[in-house]
Amino acid sequence: DELRLRYDSLKKVKSELENHLKKLQASLKEAQDRLIEEQTGHGATRDLLGASEKRFVSIRAEIDELRVLLDRVRFF
């Protein structure tokens, strides 16, 4: 009887641990999915920033060219 009780007790503990493991695995999967989502968003943001920086450089160069032209016009 004592062995049977221990066996039943261990069986219950095993079942609880398996359930806990499944929950942990599900949480891990959710965390991995969120990480991938965040990485994708980060990549998109990084791309937008790069495009914005290129646009800024282009606009800055255009402004500098216009200033040079304006100075030439003022000279005349």
N, C-alpha and C positions, 0 to 999 in steps of 0.2 A: 504494500500500500504506500509506504513512504517513497519508494522509487517511482511509483506511478504519480504521486503528487509532485515530486521534483520534475519528472518528465513533463507533466501538464504545465507546471509553472515555467519551465524553460521553453516550452512550446509557445506559451503566451508571450513571454519576453521576446522570443524570436519574431513572432508575428508583429509585435509592437515596433521592434527595431526595423523590420522590413517596411512597415508603413512609414516610419520616420525617414528611412532612406529614400523612399519614393517621393516624399514631400521635399526632402533636400534636393533630390535630383530635379524635381520640377522647378524649385526656386533657382537652382543653378542655371537651368535652361532659360528661364525668364531673364536672369541677370545677363547671360550671354547674348540673348536677343536684344536687350536694351543697350548693351555695349556695342553691338554691331550697328544698331540704329544711331547711337551717338557718334560712332566713328564715321558713318556715312554723312551725317549732318555736319560733322567737323570738316570732312573733306570738301563738302559743298561750300561751306563758309570760307574755307581756305581758298578755294577756286574763285569765289566772288571777291575776296580781298585782293587776290592777285590781279584780277581784271580791273578792280577799282584803282589799284596802284598804277597799272599801266595807263589807264585813262587819265589819272592825275598827272603823270609825267608828260603825257601828250598835251594836255591842256596847259600845263606849265610852260612847255616849249612854245606853244602857240601864243600864249600871253607874252613871253619874252620876245618873240618875233614881232608881235604887234607893237610892243614898246619901242623896239628899234625903229620900226616904220614911223611911229608917232614922233619920235625924236628927229628923224630925217625931215618929216613934214614941218615940224616946228623950226627947224634950222633954216628952211627956205622962207 
